[in-house]
Amino acid sequence: MLVSFAVETFLSYFFVLLFGEKMTQCVTVSTKIPKQLKEKIQRFKIKPSKILRKALEDEVARREVEELKEEIKKLKPILEKVNMDDIVKSIREDRENR
């Protein structure tokens, strides 16, 4: 047990030194895939971690955009009530006070 902890600690420090702090900020996500797909991945020498990371980043970005669009929809009625002349006047006053 003590040896395992020592090895784990050593590897943690080694990876931090080798890769910097970024390595310690990562987590592992796993999924099950059909055996045939795994064989094809190996045959084509595909690196699934890069593809999966990119796919997850893209999906998160897409959902963030959707979330922002929903927020804009909620704010639109409020923003429509704001007079553009008042906004321009406020900006000019702010610039003059600098």
mmCIF file as gemmi writes it, N, C-alpha and C atoms, coordinates in Angstrom:
data_model
loop_
_atom_site.group_PDB
_atom_site.id
_atom_site.type_symbol
_atom_site.label_atom_id
_atom_site.label_alt_id
_atom_site.label_comp_id
_atom_site.label_asym_id
_atom_site.label_entity_id
_atom_site.label_seq_id
_atom_site.pdbx_PDB_ins_code
_atom_site.Cartn_x
_atom_site.Cartn_y
_atom_site.Cartn_z
_atom_site.occupancy
_atom_site.B_iso_or_equiv
_atom_site.pdbx_formal_charge
_atom_site.auth_seq_id
_atom_site.auth_asym_id
_atom_site.pdbx_PDB_model_num
ATOM 1 N N . MET Axp A 1 ? 0.826 -1.194 0 1 0 ? 1 A 1
ATOM 2 C CA . MET Axp A 1 ? 0 0 0 1 0 ? 1 A 1
ATOM 3 C C . MET Axp A 1 ? 0.87 1.257 0 1 0 ? 1 A 1
ATOM 4 N N . LEU Axp A 2 ? 1.898 1.284 0.831 1 0 ? 2 A 1
ATOM 5 C CA . LEU Axp A 2 ? 2.791 2.433 0.926 1 0 ? 2 A 1
ATOM 6 C C . LEU Axp A 2 ? 3.565 2.619 -0.376 1 0 ? 2 A 1
ATOM 7 N N . VAL Axp A 3 ? 3.997 1.505 -0.982 1 0 ? 3 A 1
ATOM 8 C CA . VAL Axp A 3 ? 4.725 1.58 -2.246 1 0 ? 3 A 1
ATOM 9 C C . VAL Axp A 3 ? 3.82 2.15 -3.33 1 0 ? 3 A 1
ATOM 10 N N . SER Axp A 4 ? 2.574 1.705 -3.366 1 0 ? 4 A 1
ATOM 11 C CA . SER Axp A 4 ? 1.624 2.198 -4.347 1 0 ? 4 A 1
ATOM 12 C C . SER Axp A 4 ? 1.431 3.707 -4.216 1 0 ? 4 A 1
ATOM 13 N N . PHE Axp A 5 ? 1.288 4.183 -2.977 1 0 ? 5 A 1
ATOM 14 C CA . PHE Axp A 5 ? 1.132 5.619 -2.731 1 0 ? 5 A 1
ATOM 15 C C . PHE Axp A 5 ? 2.369 6.376 -3.175 1 0 ? 5 A 1
ATOM 16 N N . ALA Axp A 6 ? 3.552 5.83 -2.869 1 0 ? 6 A 1
ATOM 17 C CA . ALA Axp A 6 ? 4.808 6.487 -3.243 1 0 ? 6 A 1
ATOM 18 C C . ALA Axp A 6 ? 4.941 6.567 -4.762 1 0 ? 6 A 1
ATOM 19 N N . VAL Axp A 7 ? 4.594 5.481 -5.442 1 0 ? 7 A 1
ATOM 20 C CA . VAL Axp A 7 ? 4.669 5.475 -6.907 1 0 ? 7 A 1
ATOM 21 C C . VAL Axp A 7 ? 3.675 6.471 -7.487 1 0 ? 7 A 1
ATOM 22 N N . GLU Axp A 8 ? 2.456 6.491 -6.95 1 0 ? 8 A 1
ATOM 23 C CA . GLU Axp A 8 ? 1.427 7.423 -7.423 1 0 ? 8 A 1
ATOM 24 C C . GLU Axp A 8 ? 1.868 8.866 -7.211 1 0 ? 8 A 1
ATOM 25 N N . THR Axp A 9 ? 2.438 9.143 -6.057 1 0 ? 9 A 1
ATOM 26 C CA . THR Axp A 9 ? 2.922 10.498 -5.762 1 0 ? 9 A 1
ATOM 27 C C . THR Axp A 9 ? 4.043 10.884 -6.713 1 0 ? 9 A 1
ATOM 28 N N . PHE Axp A 10 ? 4.991 9.962 -6.912 1 0 ? 10 A 1
ATOM 29 C CA . PHE Axp A 10 ? 6.094 10.23 -7.831 1 0 ? 10 A 1
ATOM 30 C C . PHE Axp A 10 ? 5.579 10.524 -9.231 1 0 ? 10 A 1
ATOM 31 N N . LEU Axp A 11 ? 4.648 9.695 -9.719 1 0 ? 11 A 1
ATOM 32 C CA . LEU Axp A 11 ? 4.107 9.902 -11.061 1 0 ? 11 A 1
ATOM 33 C C . LEU Axp A 11 ? 3.378 11.233 -11.175 1 0 ? 11 A 1
ATOM 34 N N . SER Axp A 12 ? 2.67 11.607 -10.124 1 0 ? 12 A 1
ATOM 35 C CA . SER Axp A 12 ? 1.97 12.897 -10.138 1 0 ? 12 A 1
ATOM 36 C C . SER Axp A 12 ? 2.964 14.044 -10.284 1 0 ? 12 A 1
ATOM 37 N N . TYR Axp A 13 ? 4.03 14.022 -9.478 1 0 ? 13 A 1
ATOM 38 C CA . TYR Axp A 13 ? 5.04 15.073 -9.571 1 0 ? 13 A 1
ATOM 39 C C . TYR Axp A 13 ? 5.747 15.039 -10.925 1 0 ? 13 A 1
ATOM 40 N N . PHE Axp A 14 ? 6.016 13.846 -11.42 1 0 ? 14 A 1
ATOM 41 C CA . PHE Axp A 14 ? 6.679 13.702 -12.706 1 0 ? 14 A 1
ATOM 42 C C . PHE Axp A 14 ? 5.851 14.323 -13.827 1 0 ? 14 A 1
ATOM 43 N N . PHE Axp A 15 ? 4.549 14.025 -13.853 1 0 ? 15 A 1
ATOM 44 C CA . PHE Axp A 15 ? 3.69 14.57 -14.903 1 0 ? 15 A 1
ATOM 45 C C . PHE Axp A 15 ? 3.545 16.081 -14.781 1 0 ? 15 A 1
ATOM 46 N N . VAL Axp A 16 ? 3.507 16.597 -13.563 1 0 ? 16 A 1
ATOM 47 C CA . VAL Axp A 16 ? 3.431 18.054 -13.385 1 0 ? 16 A 1
ATOM 48 C C . VAL Axp A 16 ? 4.695 18.697 -13.934 1 0 ? 16 A 1
ATOM 49 N N . LEU Axp A 17 ? 5.853 18.1 -13.625 1 0 ? 17 A 1
ATOM 50 C CA . LEU Axp A 17 ? 7.102 18.642 -14.147 1 0 ? 17 A 1
ATOM 51 C C . LEU Axp A 17 ? 7.181 18.517 -15.667 1 0 ? 17 A 1
ATOM 52 N N . LEU Axp A 18 ? 6.71 17.408 -16.184 1 0 ? 18 A 1
ATOM 53 C CA . LEU Axp A 18 ? 6.793 17.156 -17.619 1 0 ? 18 A 1
ATOM 54 C C . LEU Axp A 18 ? 5.793 17.969 -18.422 1 0 ? 18 A 1
ATOM 55 N N . PHE Axp A 19 ? 4.547 18.008 -17.956 1 0 ? 19 A 1
ATOM 56 C CA . PHE Axp A 19 ? 3.483 18.648 -18.727 1 0 ? 19 A 1
ATOM 57 C C . PHE Axp A 19 ? 3 19.962 -18.125 1 0 ? 19 A 1
ATOM 58 N N . GLY Axp A 20 ? 3.454 20.317 -16.974 1 0 ? 20 A 1
ATOM 59 C CA . GLY Axp A 20 ? 2.986 21.526 -16.317 1 0 ? 20 A 1
ATOM 60 C C . GLY Axp A 20 ? 1.682 21.271 -15.584 1 0 ? 20 A 1
ATOM 61 N N . GLU Axp A 21 ? 1.069 22.33 -15.12 1 0 ? 21 A 1
ATOM 62 C CA . GLU Axp A 21 ? -0.147 22.233 -14.32 1 0 ? 21 A 1
ATOM 63 C C . GLU Axp A 21 ? -1.343 21.734 -15.114 1 0 ? 21 A 1
ATOM 64 N N . LYS Axp A 22 ? -1.312 21.844 -16.441 1 0 ? 22 A 1
ATOM 65 C CA . LYS Axp A 22 ? -2.46 21.436 -17.25 1 0 ? 22 A 1
ATOM 66 C C . LYS Axp A 22 ? -2.828 19.974 -17.006 1 0 ? 22 A 1
ATOM 67 N N . MET Axp A 23 ? -1.835 19.134 -16.804 1 0 ? 23 A 1
ATOM 68 C CA . MET Axp A 23 ? -2.108 17.714 -16.614 1 0 ? 23 A 1
ATOM 69 C C . MET Axp A 23 ? -2.924 17.49 -15.347 1 0 ? 23 A 1
ATOM 70 N N . THR Axp A 24 ? -2.695 18.286 -14.319 1 0 ? 24 A 1
ATOM 71 C CA . THR Axp A 24 ? -3.414 18.078 -13.066 1 0 ? 24 A 1
ATOM 72 C C . THR Axp A 24 ? -4.844 18.614 -13.137 1 0 ? 24 A 1
ATOM 73 N N . GLN Axp A 25 ? -5.165 19.376 -14.155 1 0 ? 25 A 1
ATOM 74 C CA . GLN Axp A 25 ? -6.495 19.937 -14.294 1 0 ? 25 A 1
ATOM 75 C C . GLN Axp A 25 ? -7.403 19.066 -15.167 1 0 ? 25 A 1
ATOM 76 N N . CYS Axp A 26 ? -6.912 17.945 -15.627 1 0 ? 26 A 1
ATOM 77 C CA . CYS Axp A 26 ? -7.694 17.074 -16.502 1 0 ? 26 A 1
ATOM 78 C C . CYS Axp A 26 ? -8.362 15.966 -15.699 1 0 ? 26 A 1
ATOM 79 N N . VAL Axp A 27 ? -9.45 15.472 -16.23 1 0 ? 27 A 1
ATOM 80 C CA . VAL Axp A 27 ? -10.13 14.315 -15.656 1 0 ? 27 A 1
ATOM 81 C C . VAL Axp A 27 ? -10.323 13.294 -16.767 1 0 ? 27 A 1
ATOM 82 N N . THR Axp A 28 ? -10.571 12.066 -16.376 1 0 ? 28 A 1
ATOM 83 C CA . THR Axp A 28 ? -10.784 11.005 -17.35 1 0 ? 28 A 1
ATOM 84 C C . THR Axp A 28 ? -12.274 10.769 -17.533 1 0 ? 28 A 1
ATOM 85 N N . VAL Axp A 29 ? -12.681 10.68 -18.787 1 0 ? 29 A 1
ATOM 86 C CA . VAL Axp A 29 ? -14.057 10.352 -19.137 1 0 ? 29 A 1
ATOM 87 C C . VAL Axp A 29 ? -13.969 9.093 -19.993 1 0 ? 29 A 1
ATOM 88 N N . SER Axp A 30 ? -14.799 8.122 -19.688 1 0 ? 30 A 1
ATOM 89 C CA . SER Axp A 30 ? -14.742 6.892 -20.475 1 0 ? 30 A 1
ATOM 90 C C . SER Axp A 30 ? -16.114 6.553 -21.04 1 0 ? 30 A 1
ATOM 91 N N . THR Axp A 31 ? -16.103 5.721 -22.061 1 0 ? 31 A 1
ATOM 92 C CA . THR Axp A 31 ? -17.341 5.275 -22.688 1 0 ? 31 A 1
ATOM 93 C C . THR Axp A 31 ? -17.148 3.86 -23.218 1 0 ? 31 A 1
ATOM 94 N N . LYS Axp A 32 ? -18.225 3.165 -23.368 1 0 ? 32 A 1
ATOM 95 C CA . LYS Axp A 32 ? -18.176 1.823 -23.951 1 0 ? 32 A 1
ATOM 96 C C . LYS Axp A 32 ? -18.544 1.928 -25.424 1 0 ? 32 A 1
ATOM 97 N N . ILE Axp A 33 ? -17.791 1.198 -26.242 1 0 ? 33 A 1
ATOM 98 C CA . ILE Axp A 33 ? -18.057 1.163 -27.679 1 0 ? 33 A 1
ATOM 99 C C . ILE Axp A 33 ? -18.084 -0.3 -28.125 1 0 ? 33 A 1
ATOM 100 N N . PRO Axp A 34 ? -18.731 -0.579 -29.249 1 0 ? 34 A 1
ATOM 101 C CA . PRO Axp A 34 ? -18.734 -1.955 -29.753 1 0 ? 34 A 1
ATOM 102 C C . PRO Axp A 34 ? -17.315 -2.43 -30.086 1 0 ? 34 A 1
ATOM 103 N N . LYS Axp A 35 ? -17.091 -3.703 -29.891 1 0 ? 35 A 1
ATOM 104 C CA . LYS Axp A 35 ? -15.778 -4.286 -30.138 1 0 ? 35 A 1
ATOM 105 C C . LYS Axp A 35 ? -15.321 -4.047 -31.581 1 0 ? 35 A 1
ATOM 106 N N . GLN Axp A 36 ? -16.253 -4.148 -32.529 1 0 ? 36 A 1
ATOM 107 C CA . GLN Axp A 36 ? -15.897 -3.951 -33.938 1 0 ? 36 A 1
ATOM 108 C C . GLN Axp A 36 ? -15.382 -2.54 -34.186 1 0 ? 36 A 1
ATOM 109 N N . LEU Axp A 37 ? -15.981 -1.568 -33.522 1 0 ? 37 A 1
ATOM 110 C CA . LEU Axp A 37 ? -15.522 -0.185 -33.665 1 0 ? 37 A 1
ATOM 111 C C . LEU Axp A 37 ? -14.119 -0.031 -33.11 1 0 ? 37 A 1
ATOM 112 N N . LYS Axp A 38 ? -13.852 -0.636 -31.977 1 0 ? 38 A 1
ATOM 113 C CA . LYS Axp A 38 ? -12.516 -0.582 -31.371 1 0 ? 38 A 1
ATOM 114 C C . LYS Axp A 38 ? -11.481 -1.178 -32.321 1 0 ? 38 A 1
ATOM 115 N N . GLU Axp A 39 ? -11.834 -2.283 -32.971 1 0 ? 39 A 1
ATOM 116 C CA . GLU Axp A 39 ? -10.906 -2.918 -33.912 1 0 ? 39 A 1
ATOM 117 C C . GLU Axp A 39 ? -10.625 -2.009 -35.102 1 0 ? 39 A 1
ATOM 118 N N . LYS Axp A 40 ? -11.652 -1.321 -35.589 1 0 ? 40 A 1
ATOM 119 C CA . LYS Axp A 40 ? -11.462 -0.393 -36.707 1 0 ? 40 A 1
ATOM 120 C C . LYS Axp A 40 ? -10.618 0.805 -36.295 1 0 ? 40 A 1
ATOM 121 N N . ILE Axp A 41 ? -10.83 1.286 -35.073 1 0 ? 41 A 1
ATOM 122 C CA . ILE Axp A 41 ? -10.021 2.397 -34.552 1 0 ? 41 A 1
ATOM 123 C C . ILE Axp A 41 ? -8.556 2.003 -34.538 1 0 ? 41 A 1
ATOM 124 N N . GLN Axp A 42 ? -8.282 0.797 -34.089 1 0 ? 42 A 1
ATOM 125 C CA . GLN Axp A 42 ? -6.896 0.32 -34.052 1 0 ? 42 A 1
ATOM 126 C C . GLN Axp A 42 ? -6.347 0.118 -35.464 1 0 ? 42 A 1
ATOM 127 N N . ARG Axp A 43 ? -7.165 -0.426 -36.358 1 0 ? 43 A 1
ATOM 128 C CA . ARG Axp A 43 ? -6.732 -0.674 -37.728 1 0 ? 43 A 1
ATOM 129 C C . ARG Axp A 43 ? -6.35 0.623 -38.441 1 0 ? 43 A 1
ATOM 130 N N . PHE Axp A 44 ? -7.14 1.668 -38.228 1 0 ? 44 A 1
ATOM 131 C CA . PHE Axp A 44 ? -6.872 2.948 -38.879 1 0 ? 44 A 1
ATOM 132 C C . PHE Axp A 44 ? -5.946 3.855 -38.056 1 0 ? 44 A 1
ATOM 133 N N . LYS Axp A 45 ? -5.473 3.332 -36.928 1 0 ? 45 A 1
ATOM 134 C CA . LYS Axp A 45 ? -4.553 4.076 -36.044 1 0 ? 45 A 1
ATOM 135 C C . LYS Axp A 45 ? -5.125 5.439 -35.658 1 0 ? 45 A 1
ATOM 136 N N . ILE Axp A 46 ? -6.398 5.413 -35.303 1 0 ? 46 A 1
ATOM 137 C CA . ILE Axp A 46 ? -7.091 6.631 -34.875 1 0 ? 46 A 1
ATOM 138 C C . ILE Axp A 46 ? -6.813 6.855 -33.392 1 0 ? 46 A 1
ATOM 139 N N . LYS Axp A 47 ? -6.561 8.092 -33.041 1 0 ? 47 A 1
ATOM 140 C CA . LYS Axp A 47 ? -6.385 8.447 -31.63 1 0 ? 47 A 1
ATOM 141 C C . LYS Axp A 47 ? -7.725 8.96 -31.106 1 0 ? 47 A 1
ATOM 142 N N . PRO Axp A 48 ? -8.484 8.106 -30.431 1 0 ? 48 A 1
ATOM 143 C CA . PRO Axp A 48 ? -9.836 8.493 -30.02 1 0 ? 48 A 1
ATOM 144 C C . PRO Axp A 48 ? -9.861 9.647 -29.019 1 0 ? 48 A 1
ATOM 145 N N . SER Axp A 49 ? -8.828 9.787 -28.204 1 0 ? 49 A 1
ATOM 146 C CA . SER Axp A 49 ? -8.863 10.855 -27.2 1 0 ? 49 A 1
ATOM 147 C C . SER Axp A 49 ? -8.955 12.236 -27.844 1 0 ? 49 A 1
ATOM 148 N N . LYS Axp A 50 ? -8.214 12.453 -28.918 1 0 ? 50 A 1
ATOM 149 C CA . LYS Axp A 50 ? -8.254 13.753 -29.599 1 0 ? 50 A 1
ATOM 150 C C . LYS Axp A 50 ? -9.624 14 -30.226 1 0 ? 50 A 1
ATOM 151 N N . ILE Axp A 51 ? -10.164 12.958 -30.869 1 0 ? 51 A 1
ATOM 152 C CA . ILE Axp A 51 ? -11.458 13.097 -31.54 1 0 ? 51 A 1
ATOM 153 C C . ILE Axp A 51 ? -12.572 13.32 -30.525 1 0 ? 51 A 1
ATOM 154 N N . LEU Axp A 52 ? -12.544 12.534 -29.454 1 0 ? 52 A 1
ATOM 155 C CA . LEU Axp A 52 ? -13.579 12.672 -28.419 1 0 ? 52 A 1
ATOM 156 C C . LEU Axp A 52 ? -13.488 14.023 -27.716 1 0 ? 52 A 1
ATOM 157 N N . ARG Axp A 53 ? -12.269 14.47 -27.426 1 0 ? 53 A 1
ATOM 158 C CA . ARG Axp A 53 ? -12.083 15.77 -26.778 1 0 ? 53 A 1
ATOM 159 C C . ARG Axp A 53 ? -12.657 16.885 -27.654 1 0 ? 53 A 1
ATOM 160 N N . LYS Axp A 54 ? -12.34 16.837 -28.95 1 0 ? 54 A 1
ATOM 161 C CA . LYS Axp A 54 ? -12.834 17.856 -29.891 1 0 ? 54 A 1
ATOM 162 C C . LYS Axp A 54 ? -14.357 17.801 -30 1 0 ? 54 A 1
ATOM 163 N N . ALA Axp A 55 ? -14.919 16.595 -30.084 1 0 ? 55 A 1
ATOM 164 C CA . ALA Axp A 55 ? -16.376 16.452 -30.188 1 0 ? 55 A 1
ATOM 165 C C . ALA Axp A 55 ? -17.062 17.001 -28.94 1 0 ? 55 A 1
ATOM 166 N N . LEU Axp A 56 ? -16.512 16.729 -27.778 1 0 ? 56 A 1
ATOM 167 C CA . LEU Axp A 56 ? -17.102 17.241 -26.537 1 0 ? 56 A 1
ATOM 168 C C . LEU Axp A 56 ? -16.963 18.76 -26.446 1 0 ? 56 A 1
ATOM 169 N N . GLU Axp A 57 ? -15.823 19.287 -26.848 1 0 ? 57 A 1
ATOM 170 C CA . GLU Axp A 57 ? -15.643 20.745 -26.849 1 0 ? 57 A 1
ATOM 171 C C . GLU Axp A 57 ? -16.645 21.409 -27.789 1 0 ? 57 A 1
ATOM 172 N N . ASP Axp A 58 ? -16.831 20.829 -28.966 1 0 ? 58 A 1
ATOM 173 C CA . ASP Axp A 58 ? -17.78 21.377 -29.939 1 0 ? 58 A 1
ATOM 174 C C . ASP Axp A 58 ? -19.212 21.338 -29.405 1 0 ? 58 A 1
ATOM 175 N N . GLU Axp A 59 ? -19.571 20.232 -28.771 1 0 ? 59 A 1
ATOM 176 C CA . GLU Axp A 59 ? -20.929 20.102 -28.233 1 0 ? 59 A 1
ATOM 177 C C . GLU Axp A 59 ? -21.172 21.093 -27.101 1 0 ? 59 A 1
ATOM 178 N N . VAL Axp A 60 ? -20.185 21.268 -26.243 1 0 ? 60 A 1
ATOM 179 C CA . VAL Axp A 60 ? -20.317 22.247 -25.154 1 0 ? 60 A 1
ATOM 180 C C . VAL Axp A 60 ? -20.462 23.649 -25.732 1 0 ? 60 A 1
ATOM 181 N N . ALA Axp A 61 ? -19.65 23.983 -26.737 1 0 ? 61 A 1
ATOM 182 C CA . ALA Axp A 61 ? -19.734 25.306 -27.369 1 0 ? 61 A 1
ATOM 183 C C . ALA Axp A 61 ? -21.112 25.52 -27.998 1 0 ? 61 A 1
ATOM 184 N N . ARG Axp A 62 ? -21.624 24.489 -28.664 1 0 ? 62 A 1
ATOM 185 C CA . ARG Axp A 62 ? -22.942 24.589 -29.295 1 0 ? 62 A 1
ATOM 186 C C . ARG Axp A 62 ? -24.026 24.842 -28.251 1 0 ? 62 A 1
ATOM 187 N N . ARG Axp A 63 ? -23.942 24.14 -27.147 1 0 ? 63 A 1
ATOM 188 C CA . ARG Axp A 63 ? -24.953 24.311 -26.099 1 0 ? 63 A 1
ATOM 189 C C . ARG Axp A 63 ? -24.818 25.662 -25.398 1 0 ? 63 A 1
ATOM 190 N N . GLU Axp A 64 ? -23.595 26.161 -25.285 1 0 ? 64 A 1
ATOM 191 C CA . GLU Axp A 64 ? -23.414 27.495 -24.711 1 0 ? 64 A 1
ATOM 192 C C . GLU Axp A 64 ? -24.063 28.554 -25.595 1 0 ? 64 A 1
ATOM 193 N N . VAL Axp A 65 ? -23.924 28.402 -26.907 1 0 ? 65 A 1
ATOM 194 C CA . VAL Axp A 65 ? -24.556 29.332 -27.843 1 0 ? 65 A 1
ATOM 195 C C . VAL Axp A 65 ? -26.071 29.26 -27.708 1 0 ? 65 A 1
ATOM 196 N N . GLU Axp A 66 ? -26.607 28.043 -27.625 1 0 ? 66 A 1
ATOM 197 C CA . GLU Axp A 66 ? -28.056 27.879 -27.433 1 0 ? 66 A 1
ATOM 198 C C . GLU Axp A 66 ? -28.52 28.571 -26.157 1 0 ? 66 A 1
ATOM 199 N N . GLU Axp A 67 ? -27.753 28.393 -25.093 1 0 ? 67 A 1
ATOM 200 C CA . GLU Axp A 67 ? -28.091 29.013 -23.808 1 0 ? 67 A 1
ATOM 201 C C . GLU Axp A 67 ? -28.097 30.536 -23.917 1 0 ? 67 A 1
ATOM 202 N N . LEU Axp A 68 ? -27.103 31.086 -24.617 1 0 ? 68 A 1
ATOM 203 C CA . LEU Axp A 68 ? -27.044 32.538 -24.807 1 0 ? 68 A 1
ATOM 204 C C . LEU Axp A 68 ? -28.217 33.041 -25.636 1 0 ? 68 A 1
ATOM 205 N N . LYS Axp A 69 ? -28.596 32.277 -26.65 1 0 ? 69 A 1
ATOM 206 C CA . LYS Axp A 69 ? -29.74 32.67 -27.476 1 0 ? 69 A 1
ATOM 207 C C . LYS Axp A 69 ? -31.013 32.718 -26.642 1 0 ? 69 A 1
ATOM 208 N N . GLU Axp A 70 ? -31.174 31.773 -25.745 1 0 ? 70 A 1
ATOM 209 C CA . GLU Axp A 70 ? -32.352 31.757 -24.87 1 0 ? 70 A 1
ATOM 210 C C . GLU Axp A 70 ? -32.345 32.965 -23.942 1 0 ? 70 A 1
ATOM 211 N N . GLU Axp A 71 ? -31.182 33.31 -23.418 1 0 ? 71 A 1
ATOM 212 C CA . GLU Axp A 71 ? -31.071 34.491 -22.556 1 0 ? 71 A 1
ATOM 213 C C . GLU Axp A 71 ? -31.405 35.76 -23.326 1 0 ? 71 A 1
ATOM 214 N N . ILE Axp A 72 ? -30.946 35.834 -24.572 1 0 ? 72 A 1
ATOM 215 C CA . ILE Axp A 72 ? -31.242 36.999 -25.412 1 0 ? 72 A 1
ATOM 216 C C . ILE Axp A 72 ? -32.744 37.099 -25.659 1 0 ? 72 A 1
ATOM 217 N N . LYS Axp A 73 ? -33.386 35.953 -25.906 1 0 ? 73 A 1
ATOM 218 C CA . LYS Axp A 73 ? -34.837 35.955 -26.109 1 0 ? 73 A 1
ATOM 219 C C . LYS Axp A 73 ? -35.557 36.506 -24.883 1 0 ? 73 A 1
ATOM 220 N N . LYS Axp A 74 ? -35.062 36.142 -23.711 1 0 ? 74 A 1
ATOM 221 C CA . LYS Axp A 74 ? -35.686 36.615 -22.472 1 0 ? 74 A 1
ATOM 222 C C . LYS Axp A 74 ? -35.479 38.12 -22.28 1 0 ? 74 A 1
ATOM 223 N N . LEU Axp A 75 ? -34.299 38.605 -22.691 1 0 ? 75 A 1
ATOM 224 C CA . LEU Axp A 75 ? -33.969 40.019 -22.493 1 0 ? 75 A 1
ATOM 225 C C . LEU Axp A 75 ? -34.519 40.926 -23.593 1 0 ? 75 A 1
ATOM 226 N N . LYS Axp A 76 ? -34.853 40.369 -24.727 1 0 ? 76 A 1
ATOM 227 C CA . LYS Axp A 76 ? -35.293 41.163 -25.874 1 0 ? 76 A 1
ATOM 228 C C . LYS Axp A 76 ? -36.454 42.103 -25.547 1 0 ? 76 A 1
ATOM 229 N N . PRO Axp A 77 ? -37.508 41.644 -24.876 1 0 ? 77 A 1
ATOM 230 C CA . PRO Axp A 77 ? -38.606 42.572 -24.561 1 0 ? 77 A 1
ATOM 231 C C . PRO Axp A 77 ? -38.155 43.755 -23.686 1 0 ? 77 A 1
ATOM 232 N N . ILE Axp A 78 ? -37.24 43.51 -22.809 1 0 ? 78 A 1
ATOM 233 C CA . ILE Axp A 78 ? -36.733 44.581 -21.936 1 0 ? 78 A 1
ATOM 234 C C . ILE Axp A 78 ? -35.886 45.548 -22.753 1 0 ? 78 A 1
ATOM 235 N N . LEU Axp A 79 ? -35.009 45.01 -23.596 1 0 ? 79 A 1
ATOM 236 C CA . LEU Axp A 79 ? -34.12 45.855 -24.393 1 0 ? 79 A 1
ATOM 237 C C . LEU Axp A 79 ? -34.886 46.685 -25.426 1 0 ? 79 A 1
ATOM 238 N N . GLU Axp A 80 ? -36.002 46.158 -25.899 1 0 ? 80 A 1
ATOM 239 C CA . GLU Axp A 80 ? -36.798 46.906 -26.876 1 0 ? 80 A 1
ATOM 240 C C . GLU Axp A 80 ? -37.404 48.165 -26.262 1 0 ? 80 A 1
ATOM 241 N N . LYS Axp A 81 ? -37.563 48.189 -24.961 1 0 ? 81 A 1
ATOM 242 C CA . LYS Axp A 81 ? -38.14 49.352 -24.273 1 0 ? 81 A 1
ATOM 243 C C . LYS Axp A 81 ? -37.13 50.473 -24.08 1 0 ? 81 A 1
ATOM 244 N N . VAL Axp A 82 ? -35.836 50.151 -24.218 1 0 ? 82 A 1
ATOM 245 C CA . VAL Axp A 82 ? -34.794 51.147 -24.018 1 0 ? 82 A 1
ATOM 246 C C . VAL Axp A 82 ? -34.702 52.027 -25.257 1 0 ? 82 A 1
ATOM 247 N N . ASN Axp A 83 ? -34.702 53.337 -25.025 1 0 ? 83 A 1
ATOM 248 C CA . ASN Axp A 83 ? -34.642 54.307 -26.102 1 0 ? 83 A 1
ATOM 249 C C . ASN Axp A 83 ? -33.192 54.469 -26.567 1 0 ? 83 A 1
ATOM 250 N N . MET Axp A 84 ? -32.953 54.323 -27.876 1 0 ? 84 A 1
ATOM 251 C CA . MET Axp A 84 ? -31.604 54.423 -28.438 1 0 ? 84 A 1
ATOM 252 C C . MET Axp A 84 ? -31.004 55.807 -28.209 1 0 ? 84 A 1
ATOM 253 N N . ASP Axp A 85 ? -31.828 56.848 -28.264 1 0 ? 85 A 1
ATOM 254 C CA . ASP Axp A 85 ? -31.327 58.202 -28.027 1 0 ? 85 A 1
ATOM 255 C C . ASP Axp A 85 ? -30.775 58.334 -26.605 1 0 ? 85 A 1
ATOM 256 N N . ASP Axp A 86 ? -31.427 57.708 -25.653 1 0 ? 86 A 1
ATOM 257 C CA . ASP Axp A 86 ? -30.944 57.741 -24.263 1 0 ? 86 A 1
ATOM 258 C C . ASP Axp A 86 ? -29.594 57.031 -24.126 1 0 ? 86 A 1
ATOM 259 N N . ILE Axp A 87 ? -29.433 55.952 -24.867 1 0 ? 87 A 1
ATOM 260 C CA . ILE Axp A 87 ? -28.161 55.225 -24.818 1 0 ? 87 A 1
ATOM 261 C C . ILE Axp A 87 ? -27.048 56.082 -25.388 1 0 ? 87 A 1
ATOM 262 N N . VAL Axp A 88 ? -27.296 56.692 -26.55 1 0 ? 88 A 1
ATOM 263 C CA . VAL Axp A 88 ? -26.285 57.549 -27.191 1 0 ? 88 A 1
ATOM 264 C C . VAL Axp A 88 ? -25.939 58.721 -26.275 1 0 ? 88 A 1
ATOM 265 N N . LYS Axp A 89 ? -26.937 59.324 -25.68 1 0 ? 89 A 1
ATOM 266 C CA . LYS Axp A 89 ? -26.73 60.455 -24.774 1 0 ? 89 A 1
ATOM 267 C C . LYS Axp A 89 ? -25.878 60.036 -23.582 1 0 ? 89 A 1
ATOM 268 N N . SER Axp A 90 ? -26.164 58.883 -23.026 1 0 ? 90 A 1
ATOM 269 C CA . SER Axp A 90 ? -25.421 58.377 -21.873 1 0 ? 90 A 1
ATOM 270 C C . SER Axp A 90 ? -23.957 58.109 -22.23 1 0 ? 90 A 1
ATOM 271 N N . ILE Axp A 91 ? -23.725 57.545 -23.398 1 0 ? 91 A 1
ATOM 272 C CA . ILE Axp A 91 ? -22.348 57.275 -23.833 1 0 ? 91 A 1
ATOM 273 C C . ILE Axp A 91 ? -21.584 58.567 -24.031 1 0 ? 91 A 1
ATOM 274 N N . ARG Axp A 92 ? -22.22 59.551 -24.645 1 0 ? 92 A 1
ATOM 275 C CA . ARG Axp A 92 ? -21.554 60.843 -24.864 1 0 ? 92 A 1
ATOM 276 C C . ARG Axp A 92 ? -21.209 61.521 -23.542 1 0 ? 92 A 1
ATOM 277 N N . GLU Axp A 93 ? -22.144 61.488 -22.597 1 0 ? 93 A 1
ATOM 278 C CA . GLU Axp A 93 ? -21.893 62.08 -21.282 1 0 ? 93 A 1
ATOM 279 C C . GLU Axp A 93 ? -20.736 61.388 -20.576 1 0 ? 93 A 1
ATOM 280 N N . ASP Axp A 94 ? -20.694 60.078 -20.696 1 0 ? 94 A 1
ATOM 281 C CA . ASP Axp A 94 ? -19.619 59.316 -20.063 1 0 ? 94 A 1
ATOM 282 C C . ASP Axp A 94 ? -18.278 59.681 -20.675 1 0 ? 94 A 1
ATOM 283 N N . ARG Axp A 95 ? -18.216 59.82 -21.995 1 0 ? 95 A 1
ATOM 284 C CA . ARG Axp A 95 ? -16.965 60.18 -22.668 1 0 ? 95 A 1
ATOM 285 C C . ARG Axp A 95 ? -16.507 61.581 -22.274 1 0 ? 95 A 1
ATOM 286 N N . GLU Axp A 96 ? -17.438 62.48 -22.151 1 0 ? 96 A 1
ATOM 287 C CA . GLU Axp A 96 ? -17.096 63.863 -21.801 1 0 ? 96 A 1
ATOM 288 C C . GLU Axp A 96 ? -16.564 63.967 -20.361 1 0 ? 96 A 1
ATOM 289 N N . ASN Axp A 97 ? -17.019 63.085 -19.498 1 0 ? 97 A 1
ATOM 290 C CA . ASN Axp A 97 ? -16.594 63.11 -18.099 1 0 ? 97 A 1
ATOM 291 C C . ASN Axp A 97 ? -15.232 62.465 -17.866 1 0 ? 97 A 1
ATOM 292 N N . ARG Axp A 98 ? -14.662 61.879 -18.869 1 0 ? 98 A 1
ATOM 293 C CA . ARG Axp A 98 ? -13.348 61.213 -18.701 1 0 ? 98 A 1
ATOM 294 C C . ARG Axp A 98 ? -12.225 62.191 -18.696 1 0 ? 98 A 1
